[in-house]
């Protein structure tokens, strides 16, 4: 679909004609094996590609990937939000005015972070192509020339999950994340099995996806004693008081994900002391512009950052690479595995090929993809 009008509105920046068209198209790829988390299962990774065109013929490409079981967003809803509401507000605007783009998008449509992120990523890619700079330079500059990535093991049998974690540890991944949340007692056995199957220097994270309650604290303490190094979102997103109590009782770092969908959420988490690590997913918070604001808040509060994933295909995953490269506090291995979880990434097939736990930061203009 395309949204095209006569260019009107704010004048474009130096060397950049105004936005003249915004186009969307759906792409998909099948998972190598169904991706299961406690809230649902997916057999196919479906993304919406967003193209932003300028009067000078420069095109920026973004991507957003609604995972209904996680955020409640649907492909149809995200597409309608972009085509019917958000895209018309950006036509005629300066493509370099990313902060202004967010102001007008927020004015016309509340929430809809997954939709806004696709446009935001395309705007960053566009600005990089106009300026000749890689996106990480637009975010303040890269402090890393490569980014460590975790491997995420979806739900399965204990033996399957332990074997998958061991296989990827053998490939060079030194941060493994396993999904849990259905039964804390079984998850304790999972932690023990995976810990025994991976090298002693590998970090181990358990992501409960909101699956536990406050009564599970004794089991979680046993997980920490068994070698768990990071616990992600054990309680429902709204239970910040419970997260505070858990953090006081557990000898393991606590990371929030579902509890944080906005800068305001992050501020409340910091204010209440509900986490040690913030999992910043670009699509969840509305794009790179908002993600950087949250990362700056985390740095001011002394919290670490993980750059997370919904997951997505290559374009949005590259955006995550640039963010992780530019954020000083992004010291927890990022989740950059979407392209590795599918049979073939149709967007950036070579960017993540032969990944062994590290991803090189692109240095070409924009996101550095060749879609």
C-alpha positions in Angstrom: 0.0 0.0 0.0 1.2 3.6 -0.6 0.3 6.9 0.9 1.3 9.7 -1.5 0.2 13.3 -1.5 1.6 16.6 -2.8 4.5 17.7 -0.5 3.2 20.2 2.1 4.2 21.2 5.6 7.6 21.8 7.1 10.5 22.5 4.8 13.1 19.8 4.4 16.5 19.9 5.9 19.7 20.6 3.9 20.1 18.2 1.0 16.8 16.5 1.8 13.6 16.9 0.0 10.3 16.4 1.9 8.7 13.0 2.4 6.5 12.3 -0.6 5.4 8.7 -0.2 5.1 5.9 2.4 4.7 2.4 1.3 4.1 -0.9 3.2 4.4 -4.6 2.3 4.2 -7.8 4.2 7.1 -10.3 4.3 7.3 -13.6 6.3 9.6 -16.4 7.0 8.9 -19.8 8.7 10.6 -20.5 12.0 13.1 -23.4 12.0 11.0 -24.8 14.8 7.8 -23.3 16.3 8.7 -20.5 18.7 6.9 -21.1 22.0 6.7 -18.7 25.0 4.4 -18.9 28.0 1.8 -16.7 26.3 1.6 -18.4 22.9 3.2 -20.1 20.0 4.3 -18.8 16.5 5.2 -20.9 13.5 6.0 -18.0 11.2 7.7 -14.7 11.7 5.6 -12.0 9.9 6.8 -8.5 9.4 5.6 -5.3 7.9 8.2 -3.5 5.8 7.9 0.3 5.7 9.4 2.4 2.9 9.7 6.2 3.2 10.4 8.1 0.0 11.6 11.7 -0.4 11.3 14.2 -3.3 15.0 13.7 -4.0 14.5 10.0 -4.6 16.1 8.8 -1.3 14.4 5.8 0.3 14.5 4.7 4.0 13.4 1.2 4.9 12.1 0.1 8.3 10.4 -2.9 9.7 8.0 -3.8 12.4 6.8 -7.2 13.5 3.6 -7.5 15.6 3.7 -10.6 17.9 0.1 -10.8 18.9 0.7 -13.3 21.8 3.2 -10.8 23.3 1.8 -7.3 22.8 -1.8 -7.9 21.5 -1.0 -6.0 18.3 -2.2 -7.7 15.0 -0.8 -7.3 11.5 -4.1 -5.8 10.3 -4.2 -3.3 13.2 -0.6 -2.2 12.7 -1.0 -1.8 9.0 -4.2 0.2 9.4 -2.5 2.4 12.0 0.3 3.3 9.6 -1.7 3.6 6.4 -4.8 5.3 7.7 -3.5 7.5 10.5 0.3 7.8 10.9 1.6 8.0 7.3 -0.6 10.9 6.2 0.7 13.0 9.0 4.3 12.5 7.8 3.8 13.4 4.2 5.5 16.7 3.3 7.6 16.8 6.5 11.3 17.1 6.8 12.7 13.5 6.8 15.4 14.5 9.2 13.0 15.8 11.9 12.6 12.5 13.8 11.6 14.1 17.1 9.0 16.2 15.3 7.7 13.1 13.5 7.1 11.5 16.9 5.2 14.5 18.2 2.8 14.5 15.2 2.4 10.7 15.4 1.6 10.9 19.1 -0.9 13.7 18.5 -2.8 11.8 15.9 -2.8 8.3 17.5 -2.1 7.3 21.1 0.0 4.2 21.8 0.4 2.0 18.8 4.2 1.7 19.5 4.6 -1.3 17.2 3.2 0.7 14.3 5.3 3.8 15.1 8.5 1.8 15.4 8.3 0.8 11.7 8.2 4.4 10.6 10.8 5.5 13.1 13.3 2.9 11.9 12.7 3.9 8.3 13.3 7.5 9.2 16.6 6.7 10.9 17.6 4.6 7.8 16.6 7.5 5.6 18.5 10.1 7.6 21.6 7.9 7.5 21.4 7.6 3.7 20.9 11.3 3.3 23.8 12.2 5.6 26.1 9.3 4.6 26.3 8.3 8.3 25.5 4.9 9.8 22.6 4.9 12.2 24.7 4.5 15.3 26.4 7.8 14.5 22.9 9.4 14.6 22.4 7.9 18.0 25.5 9.5 19.4 28.3 7.3 18.1 29.4 3.7 18.4 31.3 2.6 21.5 31.5 -1.0 20.2 32.4 -2.3 16.8 30.7 -5.6 17.5 27.7 -6.5 19.7 27.4 -9.7 21.8 24.1 -11.6 21.2 22.3 -14.2 23.3 20.7 -17.3 22.0 17.0 -17.6 22.9 15.7 -21.2 23.5 11.9 -21.5 23.2 9.8 -23.8 25.2 10.2 -27.5 24.7 11.0 -30.6 26.7 13.8 -30.3 29.2 16.1 -32.5 27.1 15.4 -30.5 23.9 16.0 -27.2 25.6 19.2 -28.3 27.3 20.5 -29.8 24.0 19.8 -26.6 22.1 21.5 -24.4 24.6 24.5 -26.7 24.6 24.6 -26.7 20.8 24.7 -22.9 20.6 27.2 -22.6 23.4 29.4 -24.8 21.3 29.0 -22.3 18.4 30.3 -19.5 20.6 27.3 -18.1 22.3 28.2 -17.2 25.9 24.8 -15.9 26.9 21.9 -18.3 26.8 18.3 -17.4 27.5 15.7 -20.1 28.1 11.9 -19.6 28.2 9.9 -20.8 31.2 7.0 -19.6 33.2 4.5 -22.5 33.3 5.8 -24.4 36.3 8.6 -23.0 38.6 9.5 -26.4 39.9 10.1 -27.7 36.3 11.9 -24.5 35.5 14.3 -25.2 38.4 15.1 -28.5 36.9 15.6 -26.8 33.5 18.0 -24.3 35.0 20.0 -27.2 36.5 20.0 -29.1 33.3 21.1 -26.2 31.1 23.7 -25.0 33.6 25.2 -28.5 33.5 25.2 -28.5 29.7 26.9 -25.2 29.0 30.4 -23.9 29.8 30.9 -22.4 33.3 31.7 -19.0 31.9 28.4 -18.8 30.0 25.7 -16.6 31.4 22.2 -18.1 31.9 19.0 -16.2 31.8 15.5 -17.6 32.5 12.6 -15.6 30.9 9.3 -16.4 32.7 7.2 -14.0 30.5 5.1 -13.0 33.5 4.3 -16.7 34.4 5.0 -16.7 38.1 3.5 -15.2 41.3 5.0 -14.0 44.6 4.8 -17.5 46.1 7.5 -18.7 43.8 10.3 -16.7 45.5 11.8 -19.8 47.3 12.1 -21.7 44.0 13.6 -18.7 42.4 16.2 -18.5 45.1 17.1 -22.1 44.3 17.5 -21.2 40.7 20.0 -18.5 41.6 21.9 -21.0 43.7 21.9 -23.4 40.7 23.7 -20.9 38.5 21.0 -18.6 37.1 22.6 -15.2 36.4 19.6 -13.2 35.2 15.9 -13.6 35.8 13.5 -11.9 33.3 10.0 -10.7 34.1 9.0 -13.4 36.6 5.8 -11.5 37.7 2.8 -9.9 35.8 3.7 -6.6 34.2 1.6 -4.6 36.6 3.1 -6.0 39.8 6.0 -3.6 40.4 5.6 -3.9 44.1 6.1 -7.7 43.8 9.1 -7.2 41.7 10.6 -4.9 44.3 10.1 -7.5 47.0 11.7 -10.2 44.8 14.6 -8.1 44.0 15.3 -7.6 47.7 15.1 -11.3 48.4 17.0 -12.8 45.4 20.7 -13.0 44.8 20.3 -12.7 41.0 19.8 -9.8 38.7 16.2 -9.0 37.9 15.3 -7.8 34.4 11.9 -6.3 33.3 10.4 -6.6 29.9 6.6 -6.6 29.7 6.5 -4.1 32.5 8.1 -1.5 30.3 6.4 -0.2 27.2 7.2 3.5 27.4 9.6 6.1 28.9 7.0 6.7 31.6 7.0 3.0 32.5 10.8 3.1 32.7 10.7 6.1 35.0 8.3 4.4 37.4 10.4 1.2 37.4 13.5 3.3 38.3 11.6 5.3 40.9 10.4 2.2 42.7 13.7 0.2 42.3 11.9 -2.7 40.6 14.7 -3.9 38.4 18.5 -4.2 37.8 18.2 -4.4 34.0 15.8 -2.9 31.5 15.0 -4.9 28.4 14.5 -2.3 25.7 12.7 -3.7 22.6 12.7 -1.1 19.9 9.3 -2.2 18.5 7.7 -2.3 21.9 8.6 1.3 22.9 8.0 3.0 19.6 11.3 3.0 17.8 14.9 4.1 18.2 14.0 7.6 19.2 12.1 6.4 22.3 14.5 3.6 22.9 17.4 6.0 23.2 15.5 8.1 25.7 14.9 5.1 27.9 18.6 4.0 27.6 19.6 7.5 28.8 17.3 7.2 31.7 18.7 3.8 32.6 22.2 5.2 32.5 21.3 8.1 34.8 19.8 5.6 37.2 22.8 3.2 37.1 20.8 0.4 35.5 22.1 -2.0 32.8 20.3 -2.4 29.4 19.6 -5.4 27.2 18.5 -4.5 23.7 15.8 -7.0 23.1 13.8 -8.5 20.2 10.2 -9.4 19.6 11.8 -11.2 17.4 12.1 -9.5 14.1 13.7 -10.0 10.7 16.9 -8.4 9.4 16.0 -4.7 9.1 14.7 -4.2 12.6 17.4 -6.5 14.0 20.0 -4.3 12.4 18.3 -1.3 14.1 18.8 -3.1 17.4 22.5 -3.7 16.5 23.1 0.1 16.0 21.3 0.9 19.3 23.3 -1.7 21.3 26.5 -0.3 19.7 25.7 3.3 20.8 24.4 2.8 24.3 27.1 2.6 27.0 24.9 0.8 29.4 24.0 -2.0 27.0 26.2 -4.4 28.8 23.9 -7.4 28.8 24.1 -9.5 25.6 21.5 -8.3 23.1 18.7 -10.5 21.6 19.6 -10.4 17.9 18.4 -13.8 16.9 15.3 -13.3 14.8 17.1 -13.8 11.4 18.8 -16.9 12.9 15.5 -18.4 14.0 14.0 -18.6 10.5 14.8 -20.8 7.5 15.8 -17.7 5.4 15.7 -14.0 6.2 14.2 -12.3 3.1 15.3 -8.8 4.3 19.0 -9.0 5.2 20.1 -12.5 4.4 23.8 -11.9 4.8 23.9 -9.6 7.8 23.7 -12.4 10.4 25.1 -15.3 8.5 27.4 -17.6 10.5 26.8 -15.7 13.7 28.8 -17.2 16.6 27.6 -15.0 19.4 28.8 -11.7 18.0 27.5 -9.4 15.3 29.6 -6.8 13.6 28.2 -3.2 13.7 27.5 -2.0 10.1 29.5 1.0 9.0 27.6 1.8 5.7 25.1 4.7 5.6 21.8 4.1 7.3 21.1 0.7 8.8 23.6 -0.9 6.4 21.2 -3.4 4.9 20.8 -4.3 1.2 17.1 -5.0 1.0 
